[in-house]
Amino acid sequence: MNLKQLEAFVQVAEEGSFSKAAKELFLTQPTISAHIASLEKELNVRLFIRNTKEVSLSEDGKELYKYAKPMMDLERKIEERFGSGEDTAKHCITIAASTVPAQYLLPEILKRYNEKYPKEQLKIVEMDSAQVVLRVIDHMVDVGLTGTTLEKKHCKYVPFYKDQLVVITPNTEKYRRLGEESAGDISWICKESFIMREEGSGTRKEAEKQFARAGIDVGKLDVIASIENQETIKKSVTQGLGISVLSRLASKEEVEEGHMLAFPIPGADKGRDINLVYNKNYQLTRSAERFIRVVKEVYGLEQ
């Protein structure tokens, strides 16, 4: 076993692909495959479950990753300290983000980070909120941005933004009239075709909580579709397929342009927290620490 084999293993685990890992490491795919095969033979385990669409870690693979990832992090720290020097070395931070923070909050953060640390590189992976937390727990990313918190002792959550949810509808006479006549009562949504975000979405989980507080039985909604991509949801709503619930951030542009209407959910508080999350059981890299400081600066949090 050697560091090159472990480096290939960690990269495939994080990319979910042999070809992507090869590209990131500037190696050929056969070389990556040979490293993994040698590692599996030496350890006498199967590290990956392969199918036609993706590569995922086996249970033994997950166990090995917990040891291999810190070793790769330590190797990087040694290179940073004794290599070409901090002024010339490029470091990379991997950030997992759910849809809303990835599309509407990260751009400003990345701009500020790049202004302060132009030699740093960032890798962004977008996934649903629950997956973000799981990636952080498994130490497959440096930090995460998510609207969901899971009760895991390894995680440290830093709320940095309040996100409100709204019910979105087409901008038609029917819904304009409903908005005027309902006076804050949105019980009428139970009679409409409803489009939900996918399972695991932080928006969906929070919407279910807020609907319950507003006295709306989610089980009685006429859900006609469950869609992952919120751009698809917005286009479906504007074309009259149904109504939905989304972040106010995500619907702001369409509402301002008059393509959609947005109705607040009665009884909702100031909004759900969008959190920065990291695994407190592992030492953060210097780049990750810098990123966290920039997030706090951008959103006015105490350092």
C-alpha positions in Angstrom: 0.0 0.0 0.0 1.3 3.5 -0.8 0.0 7.1 -0.8 -0.6 7.1 -4.6 -3.0 4.2 -4.2 -4.8 5.9 -1.3 -4.9 9.2 -3.2 -6.6 7.5 -6.2 -9.0 5.8 -3.8 -10.0 9.0 -2.1 -10.4 10.8 -5.4 -12.7 8.1 -6.8 -14.7 8.1 -3.6 -15.3 11.9 -3.8 -15.9 12.1 -7.5 -18.0 8.9 -7.8 -16.2 8.2 -11.0 -13.0 6.6 -12.2 -12.7 8.9 -15.2 -13.3 12.1 -13.2 -10.8 11.0 -10.6 -8.2 10.4 -13.4 -8.9 13.9 -14.8 -8.4 15.5 -11.4 -5.2 13.7 -10.7 -3.8 14.0 -14.3 -3.6 10.3 -14.7 -5.1 7.8 -17.1 -8.2 5.9 -16.1 -6.3 2.5 -16.4 -3.8 3.8 -13.9 -6.5 4.7 -11.5 -8.2 1.3 -12.0 -4.8 -0.4 -11.4 -4.3 1.5 -8.1 -7.7 0.5 -6.8 -7.3 -3.1 -7.9 -4.0 -3.3 -6.1 -5.5 -1.8 -3.0 -8.4 -4.2 -3.0 -6.1 -7.2 -3.5 -3.8 -6.1 -0.8 -6.6 -5.5 1.7 -8.7 -8.4 0.5 -11.9 -6.3 0.3 -14.2 -4.8 -2.2 -13.9 -1.0 -2.0 -16.5 0.2 -4.5 -19.9 -0.9 -5.8 -19.9 -0.3 -9.5 -22.9 0.0 -11.9 -23.4 1.5 -15.3 -24.2 5.0 -13.9 -22.1 5.6 -10.9 -19.5 4.3 -8.4 -20.2 4.2 -4.7 -18.3 3.1 -1.6 -18.9 -0.3 -0.2 -19.1 -0.6 3.6 -15.4 -1.6 3.7 -14.7 1.4 1.4 -16.5 3.8 3.8 -14.4 2.4 6.6 -11.1 2.9 4.7 -12.2 6.4 3.6 -12.3 7.4 7.3 -8.6 6.6 7.6 -7.4 7.6 4.1 -9.0 11.1 3.9 -7.1 12.4 7.0 -3.9 11.0 5.6 -4.4 12.9 2.4 -5.3 16.0 4.3 -2.1 15.6 6.3 0.0 15.1 3.2 -1.5 18.3 1.8 -0.6 20.2 4.9 3.0 19.0 4.8 3.2 20.1 1.2 1.8 23.5 2.1 4.2 23.9 4.9 7.4 22.6 3.4 6.6 22.7 -0.3 6.7 25.6 -2.7 5.6 28.1 0.0 2.2 29.7 0.8 2.7 32.6 -1.5 2.9 30.4 -4.6 1.1 27.2 -3.7 -2.5 26.7 -4.8 -4.8 25.1 -2.3 -8.2 23.7 -3.0 -11.3 23.6 -0.7 -14.3 21.3 -1.5 -17.7 22.7 -0.6 -21.0 20.8 -0.8 -24.1 23.0 -1.0 -27.8 22.4 -1.4 -29.7 24.2 -4.1 -30.7 27.5 -2.6 -27.3 28.4 -1.0 -25.5 27.1 -4.1 -27.4 29.2 -6.6 -28.3 32.3 -4.6 -25.8 32.8 -1.7 -22.5 31.2 -2.8 -21.8 33.5 -5.7 -21.3 36.5 -3.4 -19.3 34.4 -1.0 -17.0 33.1 -3.8 -16.5 36.6 -5.1 -15.3 37.9 -1.7 -13.2 34.8 -1.1 -11.5 35.1 -4.5 -10.8 38.8 -3.9 -9.1 38.0 -0.6 -7.3 34.8 -1.6 -6.8 34.8 -5.4 -4.4 31.8 -5.3 -7.0 29.5 -3.7 -9.1 27.1 -5.7 -12.7 26.1 -4.8 -14.6 23.0 -5.9 -18.4 23.2 -5.5 -20.6 20.1 -5.5 -24.4 20.6 -5.5 -26.8 18.1 -3.9 -29.8 18.0 -1.6 -29.5 19.2 2.0 -29.4 15.8 3.6 -26.6 14.6 1.3 -24.6 17.7 2.1 -24.7 16.8 5.8 -23.8 13.2 5.1 -20.8 14.3 3.0 -19.6 16.4 5.9 -20.1 13.6 8.4 -18.1 11.2 6.2 -15.4 13.9 5.7 -15.8 13.8 2.0 -15.9 17.6 1.7 -14.3 20.4 3.8 -17.5 22.3 4.5 -21.2 22.4 3.6 -24.0 24.9 3.1 -27.4 23.5 3.9 -30.9 24.3 5.0 -31.2 21.0 7.0 -29.7 20.0 10.3 -29.3 16.3 11.2 -28.8 15.4 14.8 -25.2 14.1 14.4 -22.7 14.8 17.1 -19.9 15.2 14.6 -21.4 18.3 13.0 -21.0 22.0 13.9 -23.7 24.2 12.4 -23.3 28.0 12.0 -26.5 29.7 10.9 -25.7 32.6 8.6 -28.8 33.4 6.6 -32.6 33.4 7.2 -34.5 32.0 4.2 -38.3 32.5 3.9 -40.6 30.1 2.0 -43.5 31.3 -0.1 -46.3 29.6 -2.0 -45.8 30.4 -5.7 -48.6 30.5 -8.3 -49.1 31.7 -11.9 -49.8 35.4 -12.1 -53.4 35.0 -13.3 -56.7 36.7 -12.3 -57.7 33.6 -10.4 -54.7 33.7 -8.0 -54.7 37.5 -7.7 -58.3 37.3 -6.6 -57.5 34.5 -4.2 -54.8 36.6 -2.7 -57.1 39.5 -2.1 -60.0 37.5 -0.7 -58.1 35.0 1.5 -56.6 37.7 3.7 -53.6 35.5 4.8 -55.5 32.3 4.7 -53.9 29.8 2.3 -56.1 26.8 2.9 -57.2 27.1 -0.7 -53.9 25.5 -1.8 -55.4 22.1 -0.8 -57.8 22.4 -3.8 -54.9 23.1 -6.3 -52.6 20.8 -8.2 -49.3 20.9 -6.2 -45.7 20.4 -7.2 -43.3 19.3 -4.4 -39.5 19.4 -4.2 -37.8 16.0 -4.0 -37.4 13.9 -0.9 -34.3 15.0 1.1 -34.8 18.6 0.0 -34.4 21.1 2.9 -37.1 23.3 1.3 -39.6 20.4 1.3 -38.9 19.5 4.9 -39.3 23.1 6.1 -42.4 23.5 4.0 -44.0 20.5 5.6 -43.3 22.0 9.1 -44.6 25.4 8.2 -47.8 24.0 6.6 -48.4 22.0 9.7 -48.1 25.1 11.8 -50.5 26.9 9.5 -53.1 24.1 10.0 -52.6 22.6 6.5 -52.6 18.8 6.3 -49.8 18.0 3.8 -51.3 14.6 3.2 -54.4 16.3 1.7 -52.4 18.3 -0.9 -53.1 17.2 -4.4 -49.4 16.5 -5.2 -49.1 15.8 -9.0 -45.3 15.8 -9.2 -42.1 15.7 -7.2 -39.3 17.6 -9.0 -35.7 18.1 -8.0 -34.8 21.1 -10.2 -36.4 24.3 -8.9 -36.0 26.0 -12.3 -38.2 23.2 -13.7 -40.7 23.8 -10.9 -40.8 27.6 -11.7 -41.4 27.0 -15.4 -44.1 24.5 -14.6 -45.8 26.9 -12.3 -45.7 29.8 -14.8 -47.1 27.5 -17.5 -50.0 26.6 -15.3 -49.2 23.0 -14.4 -49.8 23.7 -10.7 -48.6 25.7 -7.7 -45.6 25.0 -5.4 -43.6 26.3 -2.4 -40.1 27.6 -2.9 -37.5 29.9 -1.2 -38.3 33.6 -1.6 -34.8 33.9 -2.9 -35.4 31.4 -5.6 -38.7 33.0 -6.8 -37.7 36.6 -6.4 -36.7 37.3 -10.0 -39.9 35.7 -11.5 -42.1 37.5 -9.0 -40.5 40.9 -9.7 -40.9 40.4 -13.5 -44.6 39.5 -13.0 -44.4 35.9 -14.1 -45.5 34.5 -10.7 -47.2 35.5 -7.5 -45.8 34.7 -4.1 -47.9 34.2 -0.9 -46.3 34.0 2.6 -47.2 31.1 4.8 -49.3 32.3 7.7 -47.7 31.8 11.1 -44.3 31.2 9.7 -41.4 32.7 11.7 -38.6 34.8 10.3 -37.5 31.9 8.2 -35.4 28.8 8.2 -31.7 28.9 8.9 -29.2 28.3 6.1 -26.2 26.8 7.8 -22.5 26.5 7.3 -21.6 23.0 8.6 -18.3 21.3 9.1 -17.1 18.1 10.9 -15.6 19.1 14.3 -13.9 15.8 14.7 -11.4 16.7 12.0 -8.8 19.6 11.9 -10.0 22.1 9.4 -7.5 23.0 6.6 -6.2 26.6 6.5 -8.3 27.2 3.4 -11.5 25.9 5.1 -10.9 28.2 8.0 -10.5 31.1 5.6 -13.7 30.2 3.9 -15.6 30.1 7.1 -14.3 33.5 8.1 -15.4 35.0 4.7 -18.9 33.6 5.1 -19.1 35.3 8.5 -17.8 38.5 7.1 -20.2 38.6 4.2 -23.2 38.0 6.4 -22.1 40.1 9.4 -21.6 37.3 11.9 -19.2 37.8 14.9 -15.8 36.1 14.4 
